[in-house]
Amino acid sequence: MACVRQASRSSRWRLLRSRFEDEGWIVGIQHRGCWYSRLAGKDEVADLSEFPPERIRNFSIIAHIDHGKSTLADRLLELTGTIKKGHGQPQYLDKLQVERERGITVKAQTATMFYKNVLKSNSAEAGVISPKYDYLLNLIDTPGHVDFSYEVSRSLAACQGALLVVDAAQGVQAQTVANFYLAFESNLTILPVINKIDQPTADPERVKAQLKSLFDLNPDDVLLTSAKTGQGLEHVLPAVIERIPSPSGKRDSPLRMLLLDSYYDEYKGVICHVAVVDGCLHKGDKITSSATGQVYEIFDVGIMHPELTPTGVLFTGQVGYVVSGMRSTKEARVGDTLHHAKSSVEPLRGFKPAKHMVFSGLYPADGSDFDALNAAIEKLTCNDASVSVAKETSTALGIGFRCGFLGLLHMDVFHQRLEQEYGAHVISTVPTVPYIFEYSDGSKINVQNPAALSSSPGKRIVACWEPSVIATVIIPSEYVGAVITLCSERRGEQLEYSFIDSQRVLMKYRLPLREIVVDFYDQLKSITSGYASFDYEDSEYQKSDLVKLDILLNGQPVDAMATIVHNLKAQRLGRELVEKLKKVIDRQMFEITIQAAIGSKVVARETLSAMRKNVLAKCYGGDITRKKKLLEKQKEGKKRMKRVGSVDIPQEAFHELMKVS
């Protein structure tokens, strides 16, 4: 296996250099002050030209969150010798710090494996030299949370099949259903795998019945495995080779590559993950983007084995990476078709643009850090193409960005990556969803930021629409009543109610998106003791009675705290907001009035009393008129401060607002 080591050019490294060379390391490739070395030996990468499309299999692993996708990927990498057993890093393909801390997969990761069919080798005719490897397998590990379904859809575009992993104890969950139909609509071959059969509560036969009932999958085709103990894993890769079709491209056709993903590297610039659909690509070739028309020269090309491993060439059906000198994050458009310069090809079918469900404002905690935050967001959006970014200005927080996300967890992960990977300190506003408002003159406006919504006497609002979703909830039957009550409180409309088996129920509801983006999932988990699974898909906009709820401090509206709510919930929500703010805003030398208002009507109010300085401390007895004079002077000063003073709003205030449904 080819691997890379990097060390700083220090005295200690120079002393160890000779030792590395004795062990077989090639030392001395210098790049920007760092020394790189590569181990050469019996585990070198096979010649990619030996693998025509019929000896290639591209597949992904899809499942509900925490059903064992990443652990199964680890075992497959170990079986093929791509990584060593006992490498000491579980979930090897989860490379982000946020993934390891949260125990979830955020970014889809690709790994190329070389597989030797032992049975075929043993039965080969005497005197016939069999190739070193029989098959080239490209594995893509995908996220399981509903917020990252866009990552899953992009991963499936590079595959011809998918392993549908189901927990043997938990059975089919909501995201299992969503991922199955995502793969089914992509015309992929689906291999059902029941994982964690070593658990005491495992019931594979019950799960097989669920797969048959929900997806009409043949129980005889189901693979039983335990990624933790290794039980049954020897049957997975042979099943992949036997059942999943090979890529359908042609080597002698002009080059066409699909741009699957990209991320930013400090030294190499933008590194693009591509799938070669037709033709072949060599280092030094010049390619053109169908979307932008720009021409690039290929400086490096290779595969993920499992790290970046240069090969100098990629052939039809193979998945790898290219470094072409892209420096701007806007150049690497996910779903773009790349082809040889000065040649004309039919562009490949790309991806649907990501549909942003949640919008939030991001502002630097210190106004002078705007340029640093701008650079950090620009680099991070290259790594996460599903985020939209637009600059905006707030009177309370200054210059910042309005960002669109696929969901609340997606937004939370983006914030955490900004802080961990780039050291950015940001203030985030209350998340909102996109609304449509119609004015009396017939014009319509799409509102992503509540502060942008205004109503004037000559242009009043006559109608409004909010986005809705079709939510799928799978729960044990004893929690049905509590879940129905929760969905009714969130203005839900029941669409479907059915039993998966004797113990579990599947329910579908149409819910306003605004009602589920903040705390719906937490509430659902709480009332079902953690047994509920939840997934949703976009639906149409629904007409609704919406109002803009403003937060005023001393009569001045704070645009960053404005929100759009249903009219029936406005007063209760306003009361909760002002009570929360009273607890988190620090007292000032002057009185602070906190109000929630709908237009000119105040629906809730709290008063934060002023801090009182003891101006009479220096008066030891004496005339009472002197004390009155000092108190009057203090009173006038407080009035003046209240008139011209500004209230400092801490970041905790925005966090508390996010907790209010």
ZAMARGU-4260 file (C-alpha; in steps of 0.2 Angstrom, whole numbers, plus 5000, padded with zeros to 4 digits):
<rodrens>
0) 5000/5000/5000 | 5007/5017/4995 | 5007/5029/5009 | 5014/5046/5013 | 5023/5053/5028
5) 5027/5072/5030 | 5038/5080/5043 | 5045/5097/5045 | 5063/5101/5039 | 5071/5100/5056
10) 5087/5093/5063 | 5078/5079/5070 | 5071/5075/5053 | 5088/5075/5045 | 5095/5063/5058
15) 5081/5051/5054 | 5082/5053/5035 | 5095/5040/5033 | 5085/5027/5044 | 5070/5030/5033
20) 5080/5027/5017 | 5086/5011/5024 | 5069/5005/5027 | 5064/5008/5009 | 5058/5026/5010
25) 5060/5038/4995 | 5065/5054/5003 | 5069/5071/4996 | 5054/5078/4987 | 5052/5096/4993
30) 5037/5106/4992 | 5034/5123/5001 | 5047/5119/5015 | 5041/5102/5019 | 5049/5085/5015
35) 5038/5071/5008 | 5042/5053/5007 | 5034/5038/4999 | 5036/5019/5003 | 5039/5009/4988
40) 5038/4990/4989 | 5027/4975/4986 | 5011/4985/4990 | 5013/4997/4976 | 4997/5002/4966
45) 4993/4991/4952 | 4993/4997/4934 | 4976/5004/4931 | 4977/5000/4912 | 4974/4982/4917
50) 4956/4985/4923 | 4944/4987/4908 | 4926/4993/4913 | 4920/4975/4915 | 4933/4972/4929
55) 4927/4988/4938 | 4913/4989/4951 | 4908/5006/4958 | 4896/5005/4974 | 4891/5015/4989
60) 4885/5011/5006 | 4869/5019/5011 | 4859/5017/5028 | 4851/5026/5042 | 4862/5035/5054
65) 4872/5024/5066 | 4868/5008/5057 | 4886/5003/5054 | 4891/5011/5037 | 4908/5017/5042
70) 4913/5002/5052 | 4908/4991/5037 | 4919/5002/5026 | 4933/4999/5038 | 4932/4980/5037
75) 4931/4980/5018 | 4946/4991/5017 | 4955/4979/5028 | 4949/4963/5018 | 4957/4971/5002
80) 4973/4976/5011 | 4969/4994/5007 | 4972/4998/5026 | 4981/4987/5039 | 4971/4978/5052
85) 4972/4986/5069 | 4976/5003/5061 | 4971/5011/5077 | 4959/5023/5069 | 4941/5017/5068
90) 4929/5025/5055 | 4944/5028/5044 | 4935/5037/5031 | 4928/5049/5043 | 4942/5062/5042
95) 4934/5078/5049 | 4936/5082/5067 | 4917/5086/5068 | 4914/5069/5062 | 4924/5060/5075
100) 4917/5071/5089 | 4899/5068/5084 | 4901/5050/5078 | 4892/5054/5061 | 4897/5055/5043
105) 4896/5072/5036 | 4906/5071/5019 | 4905/5056/5007 | 4922/5048/5005 | 4929/5038/4991
110) 4942/5024/4992 | 4949/5013/4978 | 4952/4994/4983 | 4960/4981/4973 | 4952/4964/4975
115) 4960/4947/4972 | 4947/4933/4969 | 4956/4919/4979 | 4944/4905/4973 | 4947/4910/4955
120) 4966/4910/4957 | 4966/4893/4965 | 4956/4886/4950 | 4967/4894/4937 | 4974/4882/4924
125) 4992/4877/4927 | 5005/4887/4918 | 4993/4902/4916 | 4999/4918/4925 | 4985/4926/4933
130) 4985/4945/4935 | 4990/4952/4952 | 4972/4958/4955 | 4956/4953/4947 | 4944/4968/4951
135) 4945/4987/4955 | 4932/4992/4967 | 4927/5010/4971 | 4919/5012/4988 | 4909/5027/4993
140) 4904/5029/5011 | 4889/5041/5013 | 4881/5051/5027 | 4866/5044/5035 | 4857/5060/5042
145) 4843/5068/5033 | 4852/5084/5031 | 4866/5077/5021 | 4855/5068/5008 | 4862/5079/4995
150) 4879/5071/4998 | 4871/5054/4996 | 4863/5059/4979 | 4880/5065/4972 | 4888/5049/4978
155) 4875/5038/4969 | 4879/5047/4953 | 4896/5039/4952 | 4889/5021/4956 | 4880/5007/4948
160) 4875/4999/4964 | 4873/5001/4983 | 4874/4991/4999 | 4858/4995/5009 | 4864/4992/5027
165) 4850/4989/5040 | 4853/4987/5059 | 4848/4969/5064 | 4841/4975/5080 | 4833/4992/5075
170) 4826/4986/5059 | 4821/4998/5045 | 4822/5017/5050 | 4815/5032/5041 | 4832/5037/5032
175) 4833/5019/5027 | 4817/5021/5017 | 4823/5038/5010 | 4839/5031/5004 | 4831/5016/4996
180) 4820/5026/4985 | 4835/5038/4981 | 4845/5023/4975 | 4830/5015/4967 | 4826/5031/4957
185) 4844/5032/4951 | 4842/5014/4944 | 4855/5007/4955 | 4856/4988/4959 | 4853/4987/4978
190) 4861/4974/4989 | 4852/4972/5006 | 4864/4969/5021 | 4858/4966/5038 | 4872/4972/5050
195) 4876/4969/5069 | 4869/4951/5069 | 4880/4948/5084 | 4870/4959/5095 | 4859/4950/5109
200) 4843/4959/5103 | 4846/4955/5084 | 4832/4948/5075 | 4837/4946/5056 | 4821/4936/5051
205) 4810/4951/5057 | 4821/4963/5047 | 4820/4952/5032 | 4801/4953/5033 | 4802/4972/5034
210) 4813/4973/5019 | 4801/4961/5009 | 4786/4971/5015 | 4792/4989/5012 | 4804/4987/4997
215) 4799/4970/4990 | 4817/4963/4992 | 4820/4945/4991 | 4824/4938/5008 | 4836/4925/5000
220) 4847/4940/4993 | 4850/4947/5010 | 4868/4946/5017 | 4870/4944/5036 | 4885/4952/5043
225) 4893/4959/5058 | 4906/4973/5054 | 4912/4973/5072 | 4916/4954/5073 | 4919/4951/5054
230) 4906/4938/5053 | 4899/4936/5036 | 4910/4949/5028 | 4918/4936/5016 | 4902/4936/5006
235) 4900/4954/5003 | 4913/4958/4990 | 4909/4942/4979 | 4891/4948/4980 | 4896/4965/4974
240) 4906/4958/4959 | 4892/4946/4955 | 4876/4957/4956 | 4882/4975/4953 | 4884/4979/4934
245) 4901/4986/4928 | 4902/5004/4921 | 4895/5006/4903 | 4908/5019/4897 | 4919/5016/4882
250) 4938/5019/4882 | 4940/5024/4864 | 4927/5038/4866 | 4932/5056/4869 | 4935/5060/4887
255) 4920/5064/4898 | 4922/5066/4917 | 4908/5070/4930 | 4914/5082/4944 | 4907/5074/4960
260) 4915/5084/4974 | 4929/5096/4978 | 4939/5102/4993 | 4952/5115/4995 | 4970/5111/4999
265) 4982/5125/5006 | 4996/5119/4994 | 4987/5112/4979 | 4972/5123/4978 | 4956/5114/4973
270) 4956/5095/4972 | 4942/5088/4962 | 4934/5071/4964 | 4929/5064/4947 | 4921/5049/4939
275) 4928/5045/4921 | 4913/5040/4911 | 4921/5039/4894 | 4939/5040/4888 | 4955/5042/4898
280) 4964/5056/4906 | 4983/5058/4908 | 4994/5069/4918 | 4998/5085/4907 | 4982/5084/4897
285) 4972/5100/4895 | 4954/5099/4900 | 4939/5111/4898 | 4924/5114/4909 | 4907/5113/4900
290) 4900/5125/4913 | 4913/5139/4913 | 4922/5135/4897 | 4939/5138/4906 | 4954/5127/4901
295) 4965/5119/4914 | 4981/5108/4913 | 4981/5092/4924 | 4996/5094/4936 | 4991/5078/4946
300) 4979/5064/4944 | 4977/5048/4954 | 4965/5038/4965 | 4961/5037/4984 | 4970/5022/4990
305) 4964/5027/5003 | 4974/5043/5003 | 4978/5053/4988 | 4989/5041/4977 | 4996/5048/4961
310) 4994/5036/4946 | 4997/5048/4931 | 4981/5041/4922 | 4963/5037/4925 | 4953/5026/4913
315) 4935/5023/4909 | 4924/5018/4924 | 4937/5023/4937 | 4934/5036/4951 | 4949/5047/4957
320) 4955/5065/4959 | 4963/5078/4948 | 4973/5094/4952 | 4971/5106/4938 | 4977/5123/4946
325) 4959/5129/4951 | 4961/5142/4964 | 4944/5150/4964 | 4930/5140/4974 | 4917/5146/4961
330) 4927/5136/4947 | 4923/5119/4953 | 4905/5117/4950 | 4898/5100/4957 | 4889/5091/4943
335) 4900/5099/4929 | 4906/5089/4914 | 4925/5090/4911 | 4932/5085/4894 | 4948/5087/4883
340) 4951/5105/4877 | 4947/5108/4859 | 4934/5093/4858 | 4916/5094/4858 | 4906/5081/4869
345) 4888/5080/4875 | 4887/5086/4893 | 4883/5073/4906 | 4867/5074/4916 | 4872/5084/4932
350) 4864/5085/4949 | 4849/5095/4954 | 4854/5111/4963 | 4854/5109/4982 | 4837/5116/4989
355) 4841/5126/5004 | 4829/5123/5018 | 4836/5134/5032 | 4844/5152/5031 | 4854/5160/5045
360) 4865/5176/5046 | 4883/5174/5050 | 4893/5189/5057 | 4910/5191/5064 | 4911/5192/5083
365) 4923/5207/5080 | 4919/5218/5065 | 4937/5219/5061 | 4938/5200/5057 | 4926/5202/5042
370) 4940/5198/5029 | 4946/5183/5039 | 4928/5176/5040 | 4925/5180/5021 | 4941/5170/5017
375) 4936/5155/5029 | 4918/5154/5022 | 4925/5154/5004 | 4937/5140/5007 | 4924/5130/5017
380) 4910/5132/5004 | 4922/5124/4991 | 4922/5109/5003 | 4903/5109/5005 | 4895/5114/4989
385) 4878/5113/4996 | 4879/5130/5006 | 4874/5146/4998 | 4882/5162/5003 | 4877/5180/5000
390) 4883/5196/5009 | 4871/5206/5020 | 4871/5221/5032 | 4863/5222/5049 | 4861/5238/5059
395) 4864/5228/5075 | 4878/5216/5069 | 4887/5225/5055 | 4892/5217/5039 | 4890/5198/5037
400) 4883/5184/5027 | 4866/5176/5024 | 4869/5157/5022 | 4857/5144/5016 | 4859/5126/5023
405) 4850/5109/5020 | 4845/5108/5038 | 4848/5113/5056 | 4862/5100/5059 | 4870/5105/5042
410) 4870/5123/5049 | 4877/5117/5066 | 4891/5107/5058 | 4896/5122/5046 | 4898/5133/5061
415) 4908/5120/5070 | 4920/5118/5055 | 4922/5137/5054 | 4928/5137/5072 | 4938/5122/5072
420) 4947/5122/5055 | 4948/5141/5052 | 4948/5148/5070 | 4933/5160/5065 | 4922/5167/5079
425) 4905/5170/5073 | 4888/5176/5079 | 4873/5167/5071 | 4856/5173/5070 | 4839/5164/5072
430) 4837/5151/5058 | 4823/5155/5046 | 4815/5146/5031 | 4810/5154/5014 | 4793/5162/5013
435) 4783/5170/4998 | 4773/5186/5002 | 4760/5194/4990 | 4757/5213/4990 | 4741/5222/4986
440) 4748/5228/4969 | 4750/5209/4964 | 4769/5209/4966 | 4777/5194/4975 | 4793/5193/4985
445) 4803/5178/4991 | 4809/5182/5009 | 4824/5173/5016 | 4828/5186/5029 | 4813/5192/5040
450) 4822/5209/5042 | 4819/5212/5023 | 4800/5211/5024 | 4792/5228/5026 | 4774/5234/5024
455) 4769/5251/5019 | 4752/5259/5018 | 4751/5259/4999 | 4758/5242/4998 | 4751/5230/5011
460) 4753/5211/5012 | 4737/5202/5006 | 4743/5184/5006 | 4758/5173/5011 | 4764/5155/5008
465) 4777/5145/5018 | 4786/5129/5013 | 4780/5112/5019 | 4788/5095/5020 | 4781/5077/5019
470) 4788/5069/5036 | 4790/5051/5038 | 4790/5045/5057 | 4793/5027/5062 | 4790/5023/5080
475) 4785/5009/5092 | 4766/5007/5093 | 4765/5013/5111 | 4770/5030/5107 | 4758/5034/5093
480) 4746/5045/5104 | 4761/5056/5110 | 4767/5058/5092 | 4750/5063/5085 | 4748/5076/5098
485) 4765/5083/5094 | 4762/5084/5075 | 4745/5092/5079 | 4753/5106/5089 | 4765/5109/5075
490) 4750/5111/5063 | 4753/5094/5054 | 4741/5085/5043 | 4741/5066/5043 | 4743/5058/5026
495) 4747/5040/5030 | 4746/5027/5045 | 4752/5009/5043 | 4760/4995/5053 | 4777/4989/5047
500) 4775/4974/5059 | 4766/4970/5075 | 4777/4982/5085 | 4781/4997/5074 | 4771/5010/5065
505) 4775/5021/5050 | 4766/5038/5049 | 4767/5052/5036 | 4763/5070/5040 | 4763/5086/5030
510) 4771/5099/5041 | 4776/5117/5039 | 4795/5117/5037 | 4796/5131/5050 | 4789/5120/5063
515) 4802/5106/5062 | 4819/5115/5059 | 4822/5120/5077 | 4817/5108/5090 | 4805/5096/5082
520) 4817/5081/5081 | 4823/5084/5099 | 4805/5084/5105 | 4801/5068/5095 | 4816/5059/5103
525) 4811/5065/5120 | 4793/5059/5120 | 4797/5042/5112 | 4812/5038/5124 | 4824/5039/5109
530) 4815/5026/5098 | 4808/5037/5085 | 4816/5039/5068 | 4812/5054/5057 | 4815/5059/5039
535) 4807/5072/5027 | 4806/5077/5009 | 4801/5094/5001 | 4783/5097/4997 | 4774/5112/4990
540) 4771/5129/4997 | 4755/5131/5008 | 4745/5147/5010 | 4746/5152/5028 | 4742/5167/5040
545) 4760/5173/5044 | 4766/5189/5053 | 4783/5197/5056 | 4788/5197/5074 | 4800/5211/5079
550) 4811/5212/5094 | 4813/5230/5100 | 4826/5236/5113 | 4822/5253/5120 | 4810/5256/5105
555) 4823/5252/5092 | 4820/5236/5082 | 4834/5223/5081 | 4834/5217/5063 | 4845/5201/5067
560) 4831/5195/5079 | 4816/5197/5068 | 4807/5182/5064 | 4791/5176/5054 | 4778/5166/5064
565) 4760/5160/5062 | 4748/5173/5068 | 4740/5161/5081 | 4757/5158/5089 | 4764/5176/5088
570) 4759/5182/5106 | 4765/5166/5115 | 4781/5166/5106 | 4784/5185/5108 | 4781/5182/5127
575) 4794/5168/5128 | 4807/5178/5118 | 4807/5193/5129 | 4808/5183/5144 | 4823/5174/5137
580) 4831/5190/5132 | 4829/5198/5150 | 4839/5183/5157 | 4854/5184/5145 | 4856/5203/5142
585) 4867/5211/5154 | 4861/5226/5164 | 4867/5243/5159 | 4868/5260/5168 | 4851/5264/5161
590) 4834/5255/5160 | 4832/5243/5145 | 4814/5240/5138 | 4812/5223/5129 | 4797/5222/5118
595) 4790/5210/5105 | 4779/5218/5092 | 4769/5214/5077 | 4769/5230/5066 | 4765/5244/5078
600) 4756/5232/5091 | 4766/5227/5106 | 4762/5209/5111 | 4774/5207/5125 | 4786/5217/5136
605) 4799/5215/5149 | 4809/5229/5158 | 4828/5226/5163 | 4831/5238/5178 | 4846/5249/5177
610) 4862/5247/5188 | 4862/5260/5201 | 4878/5269/5206 | 4878/5275/5224 | 4882/5294/5221
615) 4878/5298/5239 | 4893/5287/5245 | 4904/5303/5247 | 4891/5312/5257 | 4893/5310/5276
620) 4879/5319/5283 | 4877/5337/5278 | 4863/5346/5269 | 4849/5336/5261 | 4848/5348/5246
625) 4865/5342/5241 | 4860/5324/5241 | 4844/5329/5231 | 4855/5338/5218 | 4866/5323/5215
630) 4851/5311/5213 | 4843/5323/5201 | 4859/5324/5191 | 4861/5305/5191 | 4843/5304/5185
635) 4846/5316/5170 | 4861/5306/5166 | 4852/5290/5165 | 4839/5298/5153 | 4852/5304/5142
640) 4861/5287/5141 | 4845/5278/5138 | 4842/5290/5123 | 4859/5288/5115 | 4866/5272/5123
645) 4867/5256/5114 | 4863/5239/5121 | 4877/5225/5120 | 4868/5209/5114 | 4878/5194/5118
650) 4880/5178/5107 | 4870/5169/5121 | 4855/5179/5117 | 4854/5172/5099 | 4857/5154/5106
655) 4842/5156/5117 | 4831/5162/5103 | 4835/5147/5093 | 4828/5136/5107 | 4811/5144/5107
660) 4799/5135/5095
</rodrens>
